[in-house]
Amino acid sequence: MPGRLKAKLLKRSFVVELERRLKEKNPLIQVILGPRQVGKTTGIGQLSGFKNSLHYASADEALNQPPEWITEHWQAAKLASRTPILVIDEIQKVTHWSERIKALWDSEQKNKSNFKLVLLGSSSLDIGSGLDESLTGRFEVIPAHHWNFTESVIQFGYTLDEFLLIGGYPAAARFKGNVRRWQSYLKNSIIETVIGKDILRYGGVRKPALFRQTFELLSHYPAQEISYNKLLGQLQESGNVDLVKHYIELFEGAFLFKSIHKFSGSVIRQRSSSPKIFPLCPALYGYRHGSKEFIDPETRGRVFEAAVGSELAKLPGELFYWRDKGTAEVDYVYQYGRDLLAIEVKSGRRKNSHGIQEFLRQYPQAKPVFVTQENFPAFSKDVEKFLKRIII
């Protein structure tokens, strides 16, 4: 249905996986973790066969509520169904939430209850600390990522250029014919909400103006290597490298950006290298672009490389980039167990073509992978399957 939104949203993979797990006997706590406005709550409404058992509560409406708020909804779920499934959205916004969840969950397990619990969160840093501190061994995480190219084609009929400009957030698709309205929606309804409600209110940011400047600056450099000192030098307010690193970590925790380091044989050298930073969906760059078309192939190429990187970042394992003395480069290096892949993105921008050869010379165990605009649809549809099919 090109150019129009379908009335019914497709059922995304995290919904299918959650359905499967909820059908198991005595599943662990299921944690759906991902960015705001990608359909986590909508996905809960798509669960098949559980609607009479579901009790949904949003902690977005319970800002700074005490742990008793959780107990109230826990009891309401049990009274509403003999097979209760409690879903709590934005759980990290309830004070001391993890301790209360632990006490209530352990009580249900002790009594061999059939109570099932699903937690939704949009800040990996906030919810992750609570899970690690109190709920170790009691939960599983199901990621709910930004919408990829395949999903955007199926649901909204996007072309590749449309996806590279505005892709990632489903509700924004209705504004794709009106650039200014789309920019305003993304900035005010998504970016400002994430920065203002999810990070500045809870992230311990001492310099909000500097934090916002850092976000705007990162948006300028899709899939580019940039030193912390260079970032710091372009900020209008005073700060230091450690502060910039902390801010980038907060943006990563809110699923806005991803930073990767240079691949080398030394962990210390990797951590000390300048990061390569890319937005986790194209819209986070595109909202600043302000045009229906890309001005130059260099910019489009960078955004396409970032889109490839955002898909690779979903995989287990570790993701890097590689550069040798500033002359030879490999866009992405993916390491998982014994597998080492050198991934070259054929994006249309000009760059040194000898990076793969030099990397393979230095790391002969690596295998080359080429992602092009032609095979990107297959890559986006199932990255793991794509890699398994083409690796020789």
C-alpha positions as CSV (number, residue, x, y, z in Angstrom):
1,M,0.0,0.0,0.0
2,P,2.5,2.6,-1.1
3,G,2.0,6.2,0.2
4,R,-0.6,5.2,2.8
5,L,-0.6,3.7,6.2
6,K,-2.4,0.4,6.6
7,A,-5.2,0.4,9.1
8,K,-3.7,-2.5,11.0
9,L,-0.1,-2.6,12.1
10,L,1.9,-5.7,11.3
11,K,2.8,-8.0,14.2
12,R,6.5,-7.4,14.9
13,S,8.9,-10.1,15.9
14,F,9.0,-9.1,19.6
15,V,5.3,-9.7,19.8
16,V,5.5,-13.1,18.3
17,E,8.4,-14.1,20.6
18,L,6.4,-12.7,23.7
19,E,3.4,-14.8,22.7
20,R,5.5,-17.9,22.5
21,R,7.0,-17.3,25.9
22,L,3.7,-16.5,27.6
23,K,2.4,-19.8,26.4
24,E,5.1,-21.7,28.3
25,K,4.5,-23.0,31.8
26,N,5.8,-20.7,34.5
27,P,7.8,-18.3,32.3
28,L,10.3,-15.9,33.8
29,I,9.5,-12.2,34.0
30,Q,9.5,-10.9,30.4
31,V,11.1,-7.5,29.9
32,I,10.4,-5.7,26.6
33,L,13.1,-3.1,26.2
34,G,13.4,-0.6,23.4
35,P,13.0,3.0,22.3
36,R,9.9,5.1,22.8
37,Q,7.2,5.2,20.0
38,V,8.2,2.0,18.2
39,G,5.0,0.1,19.1
40,K,5.7,-1.7,22.4
41,T,2.4,-0.9,23.9
42,T,0.6,-1.5,20.6
43,G,2.3,-4.9,20.5
44,I,0.8,-5.8,23.8
45,G,-2.6,-5.2,22.3
46,Q,-1.8,-7.6,19.5
47,L,-1.1,-10.6,21.8
48,S,-3.3,-13.5,20.6
49,G,-5.3,-15.5,23.2
50,F,-4.4,-13.4,26.2
51,K,-6.7,-10.4,26.1
52,N,-9.0,-11.6,28.9
53,S,-6.0,-12.2,31.1
54,L,-4.2,-8.9,30.6
55,H,-4.0,-6.1,33.0
56,Y,-2.1,-3.0,31.7
57,A,-0.7,-0.2,33.8
58,S,1.5,2.7,32.7
59,A,4.0,4.2,35.1
60,D,4.3,7.1,32.8
61,E,1.1,8.2,34.5
62,A,2.5,7.4,37.9
63,L,5.5,9.6,38.0
64,N,7.3,9.3,41.4
65,Q,4.7,7.0,42.7
66,P,5.7,4.8,45.6
67,P,6.1,1.0,45.3
68,E,2.5,0.5,46.6
69,W,1.4,1.6,43.2
70,I,2.8,-1.7,41.8
71,T,1.1,-3.7,44.6
72,E,-2.3,-2.1,43.7
73,H,-2.1,-3.1,40.1
74,W,-0.7,-6.6,41.0
75,Q,-3.8,-7.2,43.1
76,A,-6.1,-5.8,40.4
77,A,-4.6,-8.2,37.9
78,K,-5.2,-11.2,40.2
79,L,-8.8,-10.1,40.9
80,A,-9.6,-9.7,37.2
81,S,-8.5,-13.1,36.0
82,R,-7.6,-16.6,37.2
83,T,-4.7,-16.6,34.7
84,P,-3.4,-13.1,35.3
85,I,-0.8,-11.3,33.1
86,L,0.3,-8.0,34.5
87,V,1.9,-5.6,32.0
88,I,3.6,-2.5,33.5
89,D,4.8,0.1,31.1
90,E,7.8,2.4,31.9
91,I,8.4,0.4,35.1
92,Q,11.6,2.3,35.9
93,K,9.6,5.4,36.8
94,V,8.3,4.0,40.0
95,T,10.5,4.5,43.0
96,H,12.2,1.4,44.3
97,W,10.4,-0.7,41.7
98,S,12.8,-3.6,41.5
99,E,12.7,-4.4,45.2
100,R,8.9,-4.4,45.2
101,I,8.7,-6.6,42.0
102,K,11.2,-9.0,43.6
103,A,9.1,-9.4,46.8
104,L,5.8,-9.9,44.9
105,W,7.3,-12.2,42.3
106,D,9.1,-14.4,44.8
107,S,5.9,-14.7,46.8
108,E,4.0,-15.9,43.7
109,Q,6.7,-18.4,42.9
110,K,6.7,-19.7,46.4
111,N,3.0,-20.3,46.2
112,K,3.3,-21.9,42.7
113,S,1.1,-19.3,41.2
114,N,0.3,-19.0,37.5
115,F,0.9,-15.3,37.6
116,K,2.7,-13.9,34.6
117,L,4.5,-10.5,34.4
118,V,5.6,-8.4,31.5
119,L,7.7,-5.2,32.0
120,L,8.1,-2.5,29.4
121,G,11.0,0.0,29.4
122,S,12.5,2.7,27.2
123,S,15.7,3.3,29.1
124,S,18.2,0.5,29.2
125,L,20.3,2.2,31.8
126,D,17.5,2.9,34.3
127,I,15.7,-0.5,34.0
128,G,19.0,-2.4,33.6
129,S,20.3,-1.3,37.0
130,G,17.1,-2.4,38.7
131,L,17.1,-5.8,36.9
132,D,20.8,-6.4,37.8
133,E,20.4,-5.3,41.5
134,S,17.3,-7.2,42.5
135,L,16.0,-9.5,39.8
136,T,19.0,-11.5,38.8
137,G,18.0,-14.9,37.4
138,R,14.3,-13.9,37.3
139,F,13.9,-12.3,33.9
140,E,14.5,-12.5,30.2
141,V,14.8,-9.5,27.8
142,I,13.1,-9.3,24.5
143,P,14.4,-6.3,22.5
144,A,11.9,-4.1,20.6
145,H,14.0,-2.1,18.1
146,H,13.3,0.8,15.8
147,W,11.4,-0.2,12.6
148,N,13.7,-1.6,10.0
149,F,13.5,-1.1,6.2
150,T,11.6,-4.3,5.6
151,E,8.9,-3.5,8.1
152,S,8.7,0.1,6.7
153,V,8.2,-1.2,3.2
154,I,5.5,-3.7,4.2
155,Q,3.6,-1.3,6.4
156,F,4.1,2.1,4.7
157,G,5.4,1.4,1.2
158,Y,8.7,3.3,1.9
159,T,11.3,3.6,-0.8
160,L,14.9,3.3,0.3
161,D,15.4,7.1,0.2
162,E,12.3,7.7,2.2
163,F,13.5,5.2,4.8
164,L,16.9,6.9,5.0
165,L,15.3,10.2,5.6
166,I,12.4,9.5,7.9
167,G,12.5,5.8,8.9
168,G,12.4,4.2,12.3
169,Y,9.2,5.6,14.0
170,P,5.9,4.3,12.7
171,A,3.7,7.2,13.7
172,A,5.8,9.6,11.8
173,A,5.0,7.9,8.5
174,R,1.7,9.9,8.2
175,F,3.7,13.1,7.8
176,K,6.1,11.9,5.1
177,G,4.6,14.2,2.6
178,N,5.0,17.2,4.8
179,V,8.7,17.7,5.8
180,R,8.2,20.5,8.3
181,R,5.3,18.8,10.1
182,W,7.3,15.6,10.2
183,Q,10.3,17.5,11.7
184,S,8.1,19.1,14.3
185,Y,6.5,15.8,15.3
186,L,9.8,14.0,15.7
187,K,11.5,16.8,17.6
188,N,8.6,17.6,20.0
189,S,6.9,14.2,20.4
190,I,9.9,11.9,20.4
191,I,13.2,13.6,20.9
192,E,12.2,16.1,23.4
193,T,10.1,13.5,25.3
194,V,13.1,11.2,25.5
195,I,15.6,13.9,26.5
196,G,13.2,15.7,28.9
197,K,11.3,12.9,30.4
198,D,13.6,9.9,30.2
199,I,17.1,11.3,30.6
200,L,17.2,14.8,32.1
201,R,14.7,13.9,34.8
202,Y,16.6,10.7,35.8
203,G,20.0,10.7,34.3
204,G,21.8,13.1,36.7
205,V,22.7,15.6,34.0
206,R,24.2,18.6,35.6
207,K,24.4,20.7,32.5
208,P,21.2,20.3,30.5
209,A,22.2,22.9,27.8
210,L,25.5,21.1,27.1
211,F,23.6,17.8,27.0
212,R,21.2,19.1,24.4
213,Q,24.1,20.6,22.4
214,T,25.8,17.2,22.5
215,F,22.7,15.6,20.9
216,E,22.6,18.1,18.1
217,L,26.3,17.7,17.4
218,L,26.1,13.9,17.3
219,S,23.3,14.2,14.8
220,H,25.8,15.8,12.4
221,Y,28.1,12.8,12.2
222,P,26.2,9.7,11.0
223,A,28.6,6.7,10.8
224,Q,31.7,8.9,11.2
225,E,34.7,8.5,13.4
226,I,35.1,11.5,15.6
227,S,37.4,12.2,18.6
228,Y,36.0,13.1,22.0
229,N,38.2,16.2,21.9
230,K,36.8,17.3,18.6
231,L,33.3,16.9,20.0
232,L,34.2,18.9,23.0
233,G,35.8,21.6,21.0
234,Q,32.6,22.2,19.0
235,L,30.4,22.6,22.1
236,Q,29.5,26.1,23.2
237,E,29.7,25.4,26.9
238,S,32.6,24.2,29.0
239,G,32.9,20.5,29.8
240,N,35.4,17.7,29.7
241,V,36.0,14.4,27.9
242,D,34.6,12.3,30.7
243,L,31.4,14.4,30.7
244,V,31.0,13.9,26.9
245,K,31.5,10.2,27.3
246,H,28.8,10.1,30.0
247,Y,26.4,11.9,27.8
248,I,27.0,9.5,24.9
249,E,26.4,6.6,27.3
250,L,23.0,8.2,28.3
251,F,22.0,8.6,24.6
252,E,22.9,5.0,24.0
253,G,20.8,3.9,27.1
254,A,17.8,5.8,25.6
255,F,18.3,4.0,22.2
256,L,19.2,7.1,20.3
257,F,22.8,6.6,19.3
258,K,25.3,3.8,19.2
259,S,29.1,4.3,19.5
260,I,31.6,1.7,18.5
261,H,35.4,1.6,18.8
262,K,38.3,0.8,16.6
263,F,39.1,-2.9,16.3
264,S,42.5,-4.0,17.4
265,G,44.2,-6.9,19.2
266,S,44.2,-4.9,22.4
267,V,41.1,-4.2,24.6
268,I,42.8,-1.2,26.1
269,R,43.5,0.3,22.7
270,Q,40.0,-0.3,21.6
271,R,38.5,1.5,24.6
272,S,40.9,4.5,24.1
273,S,40.2,4.9,20.4
274,S,38.0,7.6,19.0
275,P,34.4,6.4,18.6
276,K,32.4,5.9,15.4
277,I,28.9,7.1,16.2
278,F,25.6,6.5,14.4
279,P,22.0,7.1,15.1
280,L,20.0,4.0,15.8
281,C,17.4,4.9,13.2
282,P,17.7,7.2,10.1
283,A,15.0,9.7,11.4
284,L,17.4,10.9,14.1
285,Y,19.6,12.3,11.4
286,G,16.9,13.1,8.9
287,Y,14.8,15.4,11.1
288,R,17.6,17.9,10.9
289,H,18.1,17.5,7.2
290,G,15.1,19.5,6.2
291,S,14.8,18.2,2.6
292,K,12.8,15.6,0.7
293,E,16.0,14.5,-1.0
294,F,19.6,14.1,-0.1
295,I,21.8,16.9,-1.3
296,D,24.9,14.9,-2.1
297,P,25.9,11.2,-2.4
298,E,28.4,11.6,0.5
299,T,25.6,12.5,2.9
300,R,23.3,9.8,1.6
301,G,26.2,7.3,1.8
302,R,26.9,8.1,5.4
303,V,23.2,7.7,6.4
304,F,23.0,4.4,4.5
305,E,26.1,3.2,6.4
306,A,24.5,4.2,9.6
307,A,21.3,2.2,8.7
308,V,23.5,-0.9,8.1
309,G,25.2,-0.3,11.4
310,S,22.0,0.0,13.3
311,E,21.0,-3.4,12.0
312,L,24.3,-5.0,12.9
313,A,24.1,-3.4,16.4
314,K,21.0,-5.7,17.1
315,L,23.1,-8.8,16.8
316,P,24.8,-10.6,19.7
317,G,28.5,-10.2,19.8
318,E,30.6,-7.0,19.4
319,L,30.7,-4.4,16.7
320,F,33.7,-2.3,15.8
321,Y,35.1,-0.3,12.9
322,W,38.7,-0.5,11.6
323,R,41.3,2.0,10.3
324,D,45.0,1.5,9.6
325,K,47.1,4.6,9.8
326,G,44.3,6.7,8.3
327,T,44.5,5.2,4.8
328,A,42.7,1.8,4.8
329,E,39.4,1.4,6.6
330,V,36.6,-1.2,7.0
331,D,33.2,0.2,7.8
332,Y,32.3,-2.5,10.4
333,V,34.0,-5.4,12.0
334,Y,31.7,-7.9,13.7
335,Q,33.1,-10.4,16.2
336,Y,31.0,-13.2,17.7
337,G,32.7,-16.1,19.3
338,R,35.3,-17.3,16.8
339,D,33.6,-15.5,13.9
340,L,35.2,-12.3,12.6
341,L,33.6,-10.5,9.7
342,A,34.9,-7.5,7.8
343,I,31.8,-5.7,6.5
344,E,32.1,-3.2,3.7
345,V,29.1,-1.0,2.9
346,K,28.8,-0.1,-0.7
347,S,27.0,3.2,-0.1
348,G,28.0,5.3,-3.1
349,R,30.3,7.6,-1.3
350,R,34.0,7.9,-2.3
351,K,36.4,6.1,-0.1
352,N,39.6,4.0,-0.2
353,S,38.8,0.6,-1.8
354,H,41.7,-1.3,-0.3
355,G,40.5,-1.5,3.3
356,I,39.1,-5.1,3.1
357,Q,42.3,-6.4,1.5
358,E,44.5,-4.9,4.1
359,F,42.3,-6.0,7.0
360,L,42.3,-9.6,5.6
361,R,46.0,-9.5,5.3
362,Q,46.4,-8.5,9.0
363,Y,43.6,-10.8,10.2
364,P,43.5,-13.7,7.8
365,Q,40.9,-15.6,9.9
366,A,38.3,-12.8,9.0
367,K,35.7,-13.2,6.3
368,P,34.6,-10.4,4.0
369,V,31.0,-9.3,3.7
370,F,29.6,-6.7,1.2
371,V,26.3,-4.9,1.9
372,T,25.0,-3.0,-1.1
373,Q,21.9,-1.0,-1.8
374,E,20.7,-3.9,-4.0
375,N,21.0,-6.6,-1.2
376,F,20.1,-4.3,1.6
377,P,16.4,-5.5,1.6
378,A,17.5,-9.1,2.2
379,F,20.0,-7.8,4.8
380,S,17.3,-5.8,6.6
381,K,14.8,-8.6,6.5
382,D,17.0,-11.0,8.6
383,V,20.6,-10.0,9.2
384,E,21.7,-13.3,10.8
385,K,20.2,-15.3,7.9
386,F,21.8,-13.0,5.4
387,L,25.2,-13.4,6.9
388,K,24.9,-17.2,7.2
389,R,23.9,-17.5,3.5
390,I,26.7,-15.5,2.0
391,I,29.7,-16.3,4.2
392,I,32.0,-18.7,2.5
